[in-house]
Amino acid sequence: MSKKPSTWKLAEKSANVEIGKRIQKERKLLGFTQQELADEVELARVSISNIEAGRYLTSVYMLYRIARALGVPVMALLPEEEGDDDGIES
């Protein structure tokens, strides 16, 4: 018997992927490599890779540090709620 993922788990995975895409987009706009961002926030490069790929959701504190390193507000890295329009394209 296969287990279907719960709606909550699917939404969580979707949020992880969206946050990762936004981090990657901002990093690339700055011309940073994953290693350079990792060095800035004192993480391993593979951790940045996993966050950007949506395989790992970081802590709020680390998300704050990543946002500061990228020069953006934390809210710029978070997924929009339905109907919100913050002007960020994914």
N, C-alpha and C positions, 0 to 999 in steps of 0.2 A: 504494500500500500504506500503510494507516494504522498508525501505531505506537501500541501500547497503553502507557499509563503503567505503570511498574514498581510493584510493591507498595510498595517503599521510598518512591517519589515520592508515592504516594497517602497513605501514613502520615505523611510529612513535611508534606504539605498539610493533612491533618487536624489535626496538632499545631499548625501555624501558626494555623489557624482557632480551635482551642480556646483557645490562649494569647490571641489577640486578643479573643475573647468574654469571657474572664476579666478582661482589662485593662479592657475597656469597662464591664463590670459594676461593678468596683471604682471606676472613675472616676465613674460615674454615682451610685453610693452616696455618694460624697463631695461630689457636686454640682459637680464640675469639668467645664469644657468641654474639648474636645480642645485648644484653644489654651492654656488654663491649664496642662494637663498638659505640653504641649509646652514652654511657657516654663519650667516647673519642671525639666525634664530637658534643656533646651537642644537641642531638636529642632524641626523645622518642623512645623506643624500637619498638613500632608499626610502626613508620616511617621507620626504617631500614627494618622491615618485608615487608612493602608495596613497598619500593624501590627494594628489592631483588625479590619480586614476579612480578615486572613489572607493578604494579598498579599505581605507582607514579613515575614521572621523577623529579629528584631533580634539584636544580639550579646548574649552573656551579661552583659557589663558594662552595656549599656543596659537590659537586663531588670532587673538589680539596681537601677539608678537609678529605673526606673519603679516597681518594687515599693516602694522607699523613699519616693518621692513619694506613693504611694498608702497608705503606712502598713501594708503587708502583707508577710509573708515571701515570698521569691521562689517557694518551693514552692507557695504559694497560686495562683500564676499558671500553673503547669505542669500539663499533662494528667495524669490518673491512669493508672496501669497497670491492666490488667485485674485485678479482685479487690481493688484498693485502695479504701478508703473513708475519705476525709479530710473528709467532711461538707460538701463544696462541691458545690452543684448547678450544672449547666451550663445 
